[in-house]
Amino acid sequence: MTFEEQRRRLSGVVAIPVTPFDAEGAVDGHTYAKLVDRLITGGIEVVTPNGNTGEFYALDASEARQCLEVTVEAAAGRASVLAGIGHDVASATRAAVHARDAGADMLMIHQPVHPYISGDGWVDYHAAIAAAVPELGVVLYVRNPAIAGEQLRALGEVAPNVIGVKYAVPDPVRFGSVARDAGFDRFVWIAGLAELSAPGYFAVGATGFTSGLVNVDPAISLRMFHALSTGDYPAAMTVWERIRPFEELRAANGNANNVSVVKDALGRLGLCRPDVRPPSRLLTGAEREQLSGLLTSWGLL
């Protein structure tokens, strides 16, 4: 697949599937494959195993490899697989090579988790990983407001396979400035804070957005994307109002329920167990009751 086709697909709904666990707490590959198939048959063109909604930081290296392999097999060429990787450079590079060899189309490099990040070091970190797999398109995951257009431009000059930026700093004004300082046409710009933030980011240049909600109802995420991509902001905001309580429940307590809400919803739909790993937790009874009301109002229960 050409980088140009990858860029086109990234200008859409980029799904972050959950990682289902079985009764013993292990990754449930069979259920995972079913969830990926449901996303793709629902119209999704990019699936990201090992994203944050997939509990990337709660998986060990072998589990992350398993999730990637299951996704590639389930996608079967029907959608692009954007493999989440991260941690130290050596571990991320091994994961990148494995993703390439397993059949992934692209990589998403998680924001470095390190207490001391310099601008130049940030560029070097991503450049080293991208250089290991020059045939794969690379998407950057930017959550650090200290990363500016200067760093993105410098990385783009030394890493031609870096094609996209998933921007997850909660500031559309800064996003618009960073994108233009980096070279607006150099990258695909993806709103990385999901549906509620997408209208503001599309207004200043995003052409795609990531989603965890899409696990529950692919059609509603695609409706928002269609509205935004055609400039129909009133229609987008109609969807926004409908999904707002669901996304606010996920965002409660500093995003503590981000994964738990999605998995509990999938559990109520009979699609996977609601289990999450620490430091996440299951929903409380009151939260589950609220979620049930939302799903009923959407006609899913």
ChimeraX commands (.cxc) that place a marker at each C-alpha (Angstrom):
marker #1 position 0.00,0.00,0.00 radius 0.5
marker #1 position 1.39,3.40,-0.97 radius 0.5
marker #1 position 1.95,6.18,1.53 radius 0.5
marker #1 position -0.61,8.21,-0.42 radius 0.5
marker #1 position -3.30,5.56,0.14 radius 0.5
marker #1 position -2.33,5.35,3.80 radius 0.5
marker #1 position -2.73,9.11,4.10 radius 0.5
marker #1 position -6.17,8.90,2.54 radius 0.5
marker #1 position -7.30,6.24,4.99 radius 0.5
marker #1 position -5.97,8.19,7.97 radius 0.5
marker #1 position -8.29,11.00,6.90 radius 0.5
marker #1 position -11.21,9.14,8.40 radius 0.5
marker #1 position -12.25,7.41,11.61 radius 0.5
marker #1 position -9.19,5.73,13.12 radius 0.5
marker #1 position -10.54,3.01,15.40 radius 0.5
marker #1 position -8.81,2.00,18.62 radius 0.5
marker #1 position -10.18,-1.45,19.53 radius 0.5
marker #1 position -10.41,-2.64,23.11 radius 0.5
marker #1 position -8.38,-5.65,24.19 radius 0.5
marker #1 position -10.81,-8.28,25.51 radius 0.5
marker #1 position -9.76,-10.59,28.33 radius 0.5
marker #1 position -11.06,-14.05,29.15 radius 0.5
marker #1 position -12.25,-15.31,32.53 radius 0.5
marker #1 position -8.65,-16.05,33.55 radius 0.5
marker #1 position -7.51,-12.55,32.62 radius 0.5
marker #1 position -5.60,-13.51,29.46 radius 0.5
marker #1 position -6.03,-11.79,26.10 radius 0.5
marker #1 position -9.03,-13.37,24.36 radius 0.5
marker #1 position -7.81,-13.60,20.78 radius 0.5
marker #1 position -11.00,-15.17,19.43 radius 0.5
marker #1 position -13.17,-12.36,20.76 radius 0.5
marker #1 position -10.60,-9.77,19.67 radius 0.5
marker #1 position -10.86,-11.01,16.09 radius 0.5
marker #1 position -14.65,-10.73,16.20 radius 0.5
marker #1 position -14.45,-7.14,17.47 radius 0.5
marker #1 position -12.02,-6.17,14.71 radius 0.5
marker #1 position -14.23,-7.80,12.09 radius 0.5
marker #1 position -17.25,-5.89,13.45 radius 0.5
marker #1 position -15.38,-2.60,13.05 radius 0.5
marker #1 position -14.34,-3.34,9.49 radius 0.5
marker #1 position -17.71,-4.63,8.35 radius 0.5
marker #1 position -19.14,-1.48,9.91 radius 0.5
marker #1 position -17.11,0.64,7.47 radius 0.5
marker #1 position -13.87,1.39,9.36 radius 0.5
marker #1 position -10.71,1.56,7.22 radius 0.5
marker #1 position -8.01,1.94,9.91 radius 0.5
marker #1 position -7.73,-0.20,13.04 radius 0.5
marker #1 position -5.13,0.47,15.75 radius 0.5
marker #1 position -4.25,-2.51,17.96 radius 0.5
marker #1 position -2.33,-1.59,21.10 radius 0.5
marker #1 position -3.69,1.92,21.46 radius 0.5
marker #1 position -4.58,3.44,24.80 radius 0.5
marker #1 position -8.20,2.23,24.56 radius 0.5
marker #1 position -6.61,-1.18,23.99 radius 0.5
marker #1 position -4.82,-0.87,27.37 radius 0.5
marker #1 position -1.38,-0.79,25.73 radius 0.5
marker #1 position 0.43,-0.01,28.97 radius 0.5
marker #1 position -1.27,-2.94,30.75 radius 0.5
marker #1 position -0.06,-5.47,28.16 radius 0.5
marker #1 position 3.29,-7.22,28.15 radius 0.5
marker #1 position 5.33,-7.48,24.96 radius 0.5
marker #1 position 4.05,-10.94,24.01 radius 0.5
marker #1 position 0.44,-9.86,24.50 radius 0.5
marker #1 position 0.98,-6.78,22.36 radius 0.5
marker #1 position 2.43,-8.98,19.62 radius 0.5
marker #1 position -0.58,-11.27,19.91 radius 0.5
marker #1 position -3.02,-8.37,19.57 radius 0.5
marker #1 position -1.22,-7.12,16.47 radius 0.5
marker #1 position -1.15,-10.57,14.86 radius 0.5
marker #1 position -4.83,-11.19,15.56 radius 0.5
marker #1 position -5.72,-7.82,14.08 radius 0.5
marker #1 position -3.75,-8.42,10.89 radius 0.5
marker #1 position -5.37,-11.83,10.43 radius 0.5
marker #1 position -8.86,-10.52,11.14 radius 0.5
marker #1 position -8.44,-7.49,8.87 radius 0.5
marker #1 position -7.32,-9.73,6.01 radius 0.5
marker #1 position -6.46,-6.76,3.82 radius 0.5
marker #1 position -9.89,-5.16,4.19 radius 0.5
marker #1 position -8.58,-2.31,6.33 radius 0.5
marker #1 position -5.22,-0.80,7.26 radius 0.5
marker #1 position -3.61,-2.00,10.48 radius 0.5
marker #1 position -1.93,0.84,12.38 radius 0.5
marker #1 position 0.17,-0.90,15.04 radius 0.5
marker #1 position 0.64,0.87,18.35 radius 0.5
marker #1 position 4.22,0.65,19.65 radius 0.5
marker #1 position 6.24,2.46,22.29 radius 0.5
marker #1 position 8.42,2.28,25.42 radius 0.5
marker #1 position 12.23,2.57,25.05 radius 0.5
marker #1 position 13.83,2.84,21.60 radius 0.5
marker #1 position 15.05,-0.76,21.54 radius 0.5
marker #1 position 11.68,-2.19,22.57 radius 0.5
marker #1 position 9.80,0.06,20.17 radius 0.5
marker #1 position 12.13,-0.87,17.32 radius 0.5
marker #1 position 11.65,-4.59,17.99 radius 0.5
marker #1 position 7.89,-4.04,18.02 radius 0.5
marker #1 position 8.10,-2.05,14.77 radius 0.5
marker #1 position 10.03,-4.82,13.01 radius 0.5
marker #1 position 7.59,-7.42,14.31 radius 0.5
marker #1 position 4.65,-5.32,13.10 radius 0.5
marker #1 position 6.18,-5.08,9.63 radius 0.5
marker #1 position 6.91,-8.80,9.49 radius 0.5
marker #1 position 3.41,-9.65,10.76 radius 0.5
marker #1 position 1.79,-7.61,7.99 radius 0.5
marker #1 position 0.90,-4.27,9.57 radius 0.5
marker #1 position 0.56,-1.32,7.20 radius 0.5
marker #1 position 1.56,1.52,9.52 radius 0.5
marker #1 position 2.88,2.30,12.98 radius 0.5
marker #1 position 1.60,4.64,15.66 radius 0.5
marker #1 position 4.41,5.56,18.06 radius 0.5
marker #1 position 3.05,6.33,21.51 radius 0.5
marker #1 position 4.16,9.53,23.20 radius 0.5
marker #1 position 7.43,8.75,25.05 radius 0.5
marker #1 position 6.77,8.11,28.74 radius 0.5
marker #1 position 9.79,9.76,30.31 radius 0.5
marker #1 position 10.08,12.50,32.94 radius 0.5
marker #1 position 12.72,14.42,30.98 radius 0.5
marker #1 position 11.97,15.05,27.30 radius 0.5
marker #1 position 13.97,17.50,25.21 radius 0.5
marker #1 position 12.84,18.69,21.80 radius 0.5
marker #1 position 15.92,17.31,20.06 radius 0.5
marker #1 position 15.68,14.04,21.98 radius 0.5
marker #1 position 12.04,13.69,20.98 radius 0.5
marker #1 position 13.05,14.00,17.32 radius 0.5
marker #1 position 15.87,11.48,17.74 radius 0.5
marker #1 position 13.58,8.98,19.49 radius 0.5
marker #1 position 11.03,8.93,16.67 radius 0.5
marker #1 position 13.61,9.11,13.89 radius 0.5
marker #1 position 15.39,6.01,15.20 radius 0.5
marker #1 position 12.20,3.96,15.29 radius 0.5
marker #1 position 10.98,5.18,11.89 radius 0.5
marker #1 position 14.35,4.38,10.30 radius 0.5
marker #1 position 14.04,0.73,11.33 radius 0.5
marker #1 position 11.00,0.23,9.07 radius 0.5
marker #1 position 11.27,2.71,6.17 radius 0.5
marker #1 position 8.60,0.86,4.20 radius 0.5
marker #1 position 5.91,1.50,6.83 radius 0.5
marker #1 position 4.03,4.75,7.24 radius 0.5
marker #1 position 4.45,6.22,10.73 radius 0.5
marker #1 position 1.95,8.22,12.77 radius 0.5
marker #1 position 3.18,10.28,15.73 radius 0.5
marker #1 position 1.09,10.44,18.90 radius 0.5
marker #1 position 1.57,13.93,20.35 radius 0.5
marker #1 position 0.21,14.52,23.86 radius 0.5
marker #1 position 2.94,16.86,25.08 radius 0.5
marker #1 position 2.21,20.59,24.58 radius 0.5
marker #1 position 5.96,21.26,24.63 radius 0.5
marker #1 position 6.30,19.56,21.24 radius 0.5
marker #1 position 6.02,22.34,18.67 radius 0.5
marker #1 position 5.96,22.67,14.93 radius 0.5
marker #1 position 9.74,23.05,14.97 radius 0.5
marker #1 position 10.24,19.47,16.19 radius 0.5
marker #1 position 7.67,18.04,13.80 radius 0.5
marker #1 position 9.22,19.84,10.86 radius 0.5
marker #1 position 12.70,18.61,11.81 radius 0.5
marker #1 position 11.47,15.03,12.13 radius 0.5
marker #1 position 9.68,15.23,8.79 radius 0.5
marker #1 position 12.93,16.24,7.12 radius 0.5
marker #1 position 14.87,13.20,8.35 radius 0.5
marker #1 position 12.07,10.59,8.37 radius 0.5
marker #1 position 10.18,10.54,5.06 radius 0.5
marker #1 position 7.94,7.68,6.19 radius 0.5
marker #1 position 6.45,9.78,9.00 radius 0.5
marker #1 position 3.14,10.62,7.34 radius 0.5
marker #1 position 0.69,11.53,10.10 radius 0.5
marker #1 position 0.25,13.21,13.46 radius 0.5
marker #1 position -2.32,12.15,16.01 radius 0.5
marker #1 position -2.59,15.37,18.00 radius 0.5
marker #1 position -4.00,14.92,21.51 radius 0.5
marker #1 position -3.14,18.18,23.26 radius 0.5
marker #1 position -6.50,19.64,24.36 radius 0.5
marker #1 position -6.06,22.99,22.64 radius 0.5
marker #1 position -7.39,23.47,19.07 radius 0.5
marker #1 position -5.71,26.87,18.76 radius 0.5
marker #1 position -2.31,25.39,19.54 radius 0.5
marker #1 position -3.05,22.50,17.20 radius 0.5
marker #1 position -3.76,24.88,14.34 radius 0.5
marker #1 position -0.53,26.77,15.00 radius 0.5
marker #1 position 1.61,23.64,15.40 radius 0.5
marker #1 position 0.24,22.12,12.20 radius 0.5
marker #1 position 1.07,25.18,10.17 radius 0.5
marker #1 position 4.49,25.66,11.75 radius 0.5
marker #1 position 5.30,22.01,11.02 radius 0.5
marker #1 position 4.25,22.24,7.39 radius 0.5
marker #1 position 0.52,21.74,7.05 radius 0.5
marker #1 position 0.64,19.63,3.88 radius 0.5
marker #1 position 3.57,17.51,5.04 radius 0.5
marker #1 position 1.46,15.36,7.40 radius 0.5
marker #1 position -2.06,14.03,7.79 radius 0.5
marker #1 position -3.51,15.70,10.88 radius 0.5
marker #1 position -5.67,13.47,13.09 radius 0.5
marker #1 position -7.70,14.81,16.00 radius 0.5
marker #1 position -6.50,12.53,18.78 radius 0.5
marker #1 position -9.07,13.29,21.46 radius 0.5
marker #1 position -12.02,11.53,19.78 radius 0.5
marker #1 position -15.48,12.75,18.80 radius 0.5
marker #1 position -16.17,15.51,21.32 radius 0.5
marker #1 position -13.05,17.41,20.32 radius 0.5
marker #1 position -13.22,16.61,16.62 radius 0.5
marker #1 position -15.36,19.58,15.45 radius 0.5
marker #1 position -12.93,22.11,16.91 radius 0.5
marker #1 position -9.90,20.38,15.41 radius 0.5
marker #1 position -11.53,19.93,12.00 radius 0.5
marker #1 position -12.27,23.65,11.96 radius 0.5
marker #1 position -8.52,24.36,11.98 radius 0.5
marker #1 position -7.29,21.57,9.74 radius 0.5
marker #1 position -7.76,18.01,11.03 radius 0.5
marker #1 position -9.02,15.54,8.44 radius 0.5
marker #1 position -9.50,12.48,10.64 radius 0.5
marker #1 position -10.15,11.58,14.26 radius 0.5
marker #1 position -9.48,8.65,16.56 radius 0.5
marker #1 position -12.29,6.85,18.34 radius 0.5
marker #1 position -12.93,4.37,21.13 radius 0.5
marker #1 position -16.69,4.92,20.93 radius 0.5
marker #1 position -16.56,3.32,17.48 radius 0.5
marker #1 position -16.21,-0.07,19.20 radius 0.5
marker #1 position -19.76,0.32,20.45 radius 0.5
marker #1 position -21.45,1.92,17.44 radius 0.5
marker #1 position -19.35,2.35,14.27 radius 0.5
marker #1 position -22.23,4.03,12.45 radius 0.5
marker #1 position -22.46,6.98,14.81 radius 0.5
marker #1 position -18.73,7.74,14.53 radius 0.5
marker #1 position -18.92,7.51,10.75 radius 0.5
marker #1 position -21.92,9.87,10.73 radius 0.5
marker #1 position -19.89,12.47,12.58 radius 0.5
marker #1 position -16.96,12.02,10.22 radius 0.5
marker #1 position -19.15,12.40,7.14 radius 0.5
marker #1 position -20.65,15.58,8.54 radius 0.5
marker #1 position -17.26,17.07,9.42 radius 0.5
marker #1 position -15.60,16.06,6.16 radius 0.5
marker #1 position -18.36,17.77,4.17 radius 0.5
marker #1 position -18.38,20.88,6.36 radius 0.5
marker #1 position -21.85,20.17,7.77 radius 0.5
marker #1 position -21.17,21.35,11.30 radius 0.5
marker #1 position -24.85,21.46,12.37 radius 0.5
marker #1 position -25.16,17.76,11.52 radius 0.5
marker #1 position -21.88,17.03,13.32 radius 0.5
marker #1 position -23.12,18.81,16.41 radius 0.5
marker #1 position -26.33,16.81,16.37 radius 0.5
marker #1 position -24.19,13.68,16.68 radius 0.5
marker #1 position -22.03,15.48,19.24 radius 0.5
marker #1 position -25.02,16.15,21.49 radius 0.5
marker #1 position -26.13,12.54,21.29 radius 0.5
marker #1 position -22.77,11.04,22.25 radius 0.5
marker #1 position -21.73,13.72,24.73 radius 0.5
marker #1 position -23.04,11.91,27.89 radius 0.5
marker #1 position -21.25,8.70,26.87 radius 0.5
marker #1 position -17.94,10.47,26.27 radius 0.5
marker #1 position -18.27,12.54,29.44 radius 0.5
marker #1 position -18.80,9.35,31.42 radius 0.5
marker #1 position -15.55,8.03,29.91 radius 0.5
marker #1 position -13.74,11.27,30.77 radius 0.5
marker #1 position -14.89,11.38,34.40 radius 0.5
marker #1 position -12.25,11.45,37.13 radius 0.5
marker #1 position -9.41,12.35,34.81 radius 0.5
marker #1 position -10.34,9.78,32.14 radius 0.5
marker #1 position -10.32,6.97,34.71 radius 0.5
marker #1 position -13.31,5.36,32.99 radius 0.5
marker #1 position -12.04,5.76,29.43 radius 0.5
marker #1 position -11.74,2.04,28.73 radius 0.5
marker #1 position -14.16,0.77,31.37 radius 0.5
marker #1 position -17.17,2.50,29.81 radius 0.5
marker #1 position -16.46,1.10,26.35 radius 0.5
marker #1 position -15.89,-2.42,27.64 radius 0.5
marker #1 position -18.95,-2.35,29.86 radius 0.5
marker #1 position -21.03,-1.21,26.89 radius 0.5
marker #1 position -19.63,-4.04,24.78 radius 0.5
marker #1 position -20.41,-6.43,27.61 radius 0.5
marker #1 position -24.02,-5.30,27.66 radius 0.5
marker #1 position -24.17,-5.91,23.92 radius 0.5
marker #1 position -22.85,-9.43,24.46 radius 0.5
marker #1 position -19.63,-8.76,22.56 radius 0.5
marker #1 position -16.92,-9.13,25.24 radius 0.5
marker #1 position -16.37,-9.26,28.97 radius 0.5
marker #1 position -16.17,-5.88,30.75 radius 0.5
marker #1 position -12.91,-6.77,32.52 radius 0.5
marker #1 position -10.11,-4.20,32.59 radius 0.5
marker #1 position -6.67,-4.34,34.14 radius 0.5
marker #1 position -5.30,-2.07,36.87 radius 0.5
marker #1 position -4.83,0.84,37.06 radius 0.5
marker #1 position -8.27,0.97,35.38 radius 0.5
marker #1 position -11.29,-0.39,37.26 radius 0.5
marker #1 position -14.77,-1.70,36.59 radius 0.5
marker #1 position -17.66,0.76,36.65 radius 0.5
marker #1 position -19.66,1.30,39.81 radius 0.5
marker #1 position -23.30,0.31,39.98 radius 0.5
marker #1 position -24.43,3.90,39.49 radius 0.5
marker #1 position -22.16,4.32,36.48 radius 0.5
marker #1 position -23.41,1.10,34.94 radius 0.5
marker #1 position -27.00,2.23,35.41 radius 0.5
marker #1 position -26.22,5.53,33.70 radius 0.5
marker #1 position -24.52,3.71,30.82 radius 0.5
marker #1 position -27.46,1.36,30.41 radius 0.5
marker #1 position -29.79,4.32,30.04 radius 0.5
marker #1 position -27.58,5.82,27.34 radius 0.5
marker #1 position -27.39,2.61,25.33 radius 0.5
marker #1 position -31.15,2.20,25.61 radius 0.5
marker #1 position -31.70,5.73,24.35 radius 0.5
marker #1 position -29.49,4.92,21.34 radius 0.5
marker #1 position -31.64,1.87,20.58 radius 0.5
marker #1 position -28.78,-0.57,21.20 radius 0.5
marker #1 position -30.44,-2.37,24.12 radius 0.5
marker link #1:1,2 radius 0.2
marker link #1:2,3 radius 0.2
marker link #1:3,4 radius 0.2
marker link #1:4,5 radius 0.2
marker link #1:5,6 radius 0.2
marker link #1:6,7 radius 0.2
marker link #1:7,8 radius 0.2
marker link #1:8,9 radius 0.2
marker link #1:9,10 radius 0.2
marker link #1:10,11 radius 0.2
marker link #1:11,12 radius 0.2
marker link #1:12,13 radius 0.2
marker link #1:13,14 radius 0.2
marker link #1:14,15 radius 0.2
marker link #1:15,16 radius 0.2
marker link #1:16,17 radius 0.2
marker link #1:17,18 radius 0.2
marker link #1:18,19 radius 0.2
marker link #1:19,20 radius 0.2
marker link #1:20,21 radius 0.2
marker link #1:21,22 radius 0.2
marker link #1:22,23 radius 0.2
marker link #1:23,24 radius 0.2
marker link #1:24,25 radius 0.2
marker link #1:25,26 radius 0.2
marker link #1:26,27 radius 0.2
marker link #1:27,28 radius 0.2
marker link #1:28,29 radius 0.2
marker link #1:29,30 radius 0.2
marker link #1:30,31 radius 0.2
marker link #1:31,32 radius 0.2
marker link #1:32,33 radius 0.2
marker link #1:33,34 radius 0.2
marker link #1:34,35 radius 0.2
marker link #1:35,36 radius 0.2
marker link #1:36,37 radius 0.2
marker link #1:37,38 radius 0.2
marker link #1:38,39 radius 0.2
marker link #1:39,40 radius 0.2
marker link #1:40,41 radius 0.2
marker link #1:41,42 radius 0.2
marker link #1:42,43 radius 0.2
marker link #1:43,44 radius 0.2
marker link #1:44,45 radius 0.2
marker link #1:45,46 radius 0.2
marker link #1:46,47 radius 0.2
marker link #1:47,48 radius 0.2
marker link #1:48,49 radius 0.2
marker link #1:49,50 radius 0.2
marker link #1:50,51 radius 0.2
marker link #1:51,52 radius 0.2
marker link #1:52,53 radius 0.2
marker link #1:53,54 radius 0.2
marker link #1:54,55 radius 0.2
marker link #1:55,56 radius 0.2
marker link #1:56,57 radius 0.2
marker link #1:57,58 radius 0.2
marker link #1:58,59 radius 0.2
marker link #1:59,60 radius 0.2
marker link #1:60,61 radius 0.2
marker link #1:61,62 radius 0.2
marker link #1:62,63 radius 0.2
marker link #1:63,64 radius 0.2
marker link #1:64,65 radius 0.2
marker link #1:65,66 radius 0.2
marker link #1:66,67 radius 0.2
marker link #1:67,68 radius 0.2
marker link #1:68,69 radius 0.2
marker link #1:69,70 radius 0.2
marker link #1:70,71 radius 0.2
marker link #1:71,72 radius 0.2
marker link #1:72,73 radius 0.2
marker link #1:73,74 radius 0.2
marker link #1:74,75 radius 0.2
marker link #1:75,76 radius 0.2
marker link #1:76,77 radius 0.2
marker link #1:77,78 radius 0.2
marker link #1:78,79 radius 0.2
marker link #1:79,80 radius 0.2
marker link #1:80,81 radius 0.2
marker link #1:81,82 radius 0.2
marker link #1:82,83 radius 0.2
marker link #1:83,84 radius 0.2
marker link #1:84,85 radius 0.2
marker link #1:85,86 radius 0.2
marker link #1:86,87 radius 0.2
marker link #1:87,88 radius 0.2
marker link #1:88,89 radius 0.2
marker link #1:89,90 radius 0.2
marker link #1:90,91 radius 0.2
marker link #1:91,92 radius 0.2
marker link #1:92,93 radius 0.2
marker link #1:93,94 radius 0.2
marker link #1:94,95 radius 0.2
marker link #1:95,96 radius 0.2
marker link #1:96,97 radius 0.2
marker link #1:97,98 radius 0.2
marker link #1:98,99 radius 0.2
marker link #1:99,100 radius 0.2
marker link #1:100,101 radius 0.2
marker link #1:101,102 radius 0.2
marker link #1:102,103 radius 0.2
marker link #1:103,104 radius 0.2
marker link #1:104,105 radius 0.2
marker link #1:105,106 radius 0.2
marker link #1:106,107 radius 0.2
marker link #1:107,108 radius 0.2
marker link #1:108,109 radius 0.2
marker link #1:109,110 radius 0.2
marker link #1:110,111 radius 0.2
marker link #1:111,112 radius 0.2
marker link #1:112,113 radius 0.2
marker link #1:113,114 radius 0.2
marker link #1:114,115 radius 0.2
marker link #1:115,116 radius 0.2
marker link #1:116,117 radius 0.2
marker link #1:117,118 radius 0.2
marker link #1:118,119 radius 0.2
marker link #1:119,120 radius 0.2
marker link #1:120,121 radius 0.2
marker link #1:121,122 radius 0.2
marker link #1:122,123 radius 0.2
marker link #1:123,124 radius 0.2
marker link #1:124,125 radius 0.2
marker link #1:125,126 radius 0.2
marker link #1:126,127 radius 0.2
marker link #1:127,128 radius 0.2
marker link #1:128,129 radius 0.2
marker link #1:129,130 radius 0.2
marker link #1:130,131 radius 0.2
marker link #1:131,132 radius 0.2
marker link #1:132,133 radius 0.2
marker link #1:133,134 radius 0.2
marker link #1:134,135 radius 0.2
marker link #1:135,136 radius 0.2
marker link #1:136,137 radius 0.2
marker link #1:137,138 radius 0.2
marker link #1:138,139 radius 0.2
marker link #1:139,140 radius 0.2
marker link #1:140,141 radius 0.2
marker link #1:141,142 radius 0.2
marker link #1:142,143 radius 0.2
marker link #1:143,144 radius 0.2
marker link #1:144,145 radius 0.2
marker link #1:145,146 radius 0.2
marker link #1:146,147 radius 0.2
marker link #1:147,148 radius 0.2
marker link #1:148,149 radius 0.2
marker link #1:149,150 radius 0.2
marker link #1:150,151 radius 0.2
marker link #1:151,152 radius 0.2
marker link #1:152,153 radius 0.2
marker link #1:153,154 radius 0.2
marker link #1:154,155 radius 0.2
marker link #1:155,156 radius 0.2
marker link #1:156,157 radius 0.2
marker link #1:157,158 radius 0.2
marker link #1:158,159 radius 0.2
marker link #1:159,160 radius 0.2
marker link #1:160,161 radius 0.2
marker link #1:161,162 radius 0.2
marker link #1:162,163 radius 0.2
marker link #1:163,164 radius 0.2
marker link #1:164,165 radius 0.2
marker link #1:165,166 radius 0.2
marker link #1:166,167 radius 0.2
marker link #1:167,168 radius 0.2
marker link #1:168,169 radius 0.2
marker link #1:169,170 radius 0.2
marker link #1:170,171 radius 0.2
marker link #1:171,172 radius 0.2
marker link #1:172,173 radius 0.2
marker link #1:173,174 radius 0.2
marker link #1:174,175 radius 0.2
marker link #1:175,176 radius 0.2
marker link #1:176,177 radius 0.2
marker link #1:177,178 radius 0.2
marker link #1:178,179 radius 0.2
marker link #1:179,180 radius 0.2
marker link #1:180,181 radius 0.2
marker link #1:181,182 radius 0.2
marker link #1:182,183 radius 0.2
marker link #1:183,184 radius 0.2
marker link #1:184,185 radius 0.2
marker link #1:185,186 radius 0.2
marker link #1:186,187 radius 0.2
marker link #1:187,188 radius 0.2
marker link #1:188,189 radius 0.2
marker link #1:189,190 radius 0.2
marker link #1:190,191 radius 0.2
marker link #1:191,192 radius 0.2
marker link #1:192,193 radius 0.2
marker link #1:193,194 radius 0.2
marker link #1:194,195 radius 0.2
marker link #1:195,196 radius 0.2
marker link #1:196,197 radius 0.2
marker link #1:197,198 radius 0.2
marker link #1:198,199 radius 0.2
marker link #1:199,200 radius 0.2
marker link #1:200,201 radius 0.2
marker link #1:201,202 radius 0.2
marker link #1:202,203 radius 0.2
marker link #1:203,204 radius 0.2
marker link #1:204,205 radius 0.2
marker link #1:205,206 radius 0.2
marker link #1:206,207 radius 0.2
marker link #1:207,208 radius 0.2
marker link #1:208,209 radius 0.2
marker link #1:209,210 radius 0.2
marker link #1:210,211 radius 0.2
marker link #1:211,212 radius 0.2
marker link #1:212,213 radius 0.2
marker link #1:213,214 radius 0.2
marker link #1:214,215 radius 0.2
marker link #1:215,216 radius 0.2
marker link #1:216,217 radius 0.2
marker link #1:217,218 radius 0.2
marker link #1:218,219 radius 0.2
marker link #1:219,220 radius 0.2
marker link #1:220,221 radius 0.2
marker link #1:221,222 radius 0.2
marker link #1:222,223 radius 0.2
marker link #1:223,224 radius 0.2
marker link #1:224,225 radius 0.2
marker link #1:225,226 radius 0.2
marker link #1:226,227 radius 0.2
marker link #1:227,228 radius 0.2
marker link #1:228,229 radius 0.2
marker link #1:229,230 radius 0.2
marker link #1:230,231 radius 0.2
marker link #1:231,232 radius 0.2
marker link #1:232,233 radius 0.2
marker link #1:233,234 radius 0.2
marker link #1:234,235 radius 0.2
marker link #1:235,236 radius 0.2
marker link #1:236,237 radius 0.2
marker link #1:237,238 radius 0.2
marker link #1:238,239 radius 0.2
marker link #1:239,240 radius 0.2
marker link #1:240,241 radius 0.2
marker link #1:241,242 radius 0.2
marker link #1:242,243 radius 0.2
marker link #1:243,244 radius 0.2
marker link #1:244,245 radius 0.2
marker link #1:245,246 radius 0.2
marker link #1:246,247 radius 0.2
marker link #1:247,248 radius 0.2
marker link #1:248,249 radius 0.2
marker link #1:249,250 radius 0.2
marker link #1:250,251 radius 0.2
marker link #1:251,252 radius 0.2
marker link #1:252,253 radius 0.2
marker link #1:253,254 radius 0.2
marker link #1:254,255 radius 0.2
marker link #1:255,256 radius 0.2
marker link #1:256,257 radius 0.2
marker link #1:257,258 radius 0.2
marker link #1:258,259 radius 0.2
marker link #1:259,260 radius 0.2
marker link #1:260,261 radius 0.2
marker link #1:261,262 radius 0.2
marker link #1:262,263 radius 0.2
marker link #1:263,264 radius 0.2
marker link #1:264,265 radius 0.2
marker link #1:265,266 radius 0.2
marker link #1:266,267 radius 0.2
marker link #1:267,268 radius 0.2
marker link #1:268,269 radius 0.2
marker link #1:269,270 radius 0.2
marker link #1:270,271 radius 0.2
marker link #1:271,272 radius 0.2
marker link #1:272,273 radius 0.2
marker link #1:273,274 radius 0.2
marker link #1:274,275 radius 0.2
marker link #1:275,276 radius 0.2
marker link #1:276,277 radius 0.2
marker link #1:277,278 radius 0.2
marker link #1:278,279 radius 0.2
marker link #1:279,280 radius 0.2
marker link #1:280,281 radius 0.2
marker link #1:281,282 radius 0.2
marker link #1:282,283 radius 0.2
marker link #1:283,284 radius 0.2
marker link #1:284,285 radius 0.2
marker link #1:285,286 radius 0.2
marker link #1:286,287 radius 0.2
marker link #1:287,288 radius 0.2
marker link #1:288,289 radius 0.2
marker link #1:289,290 radius 0.2
marker link #1:290,291 radius 0.2
marker link #1:291,292 radius 0.2
marker link #1:292,293 radius 0.2
marker link #1:293,294 radius 0.2
marker link #1:294,295 radius 0.2
marker link #1:295,296 radius 0.2
marker link #1:296,297 radius 0.2
marker link #1:297,298 radius 0.2
marker link #1:298,299 radius 0.2
marker link #1:299,300 radius 0.2
marker link #1:300,301 radius 0.2
view
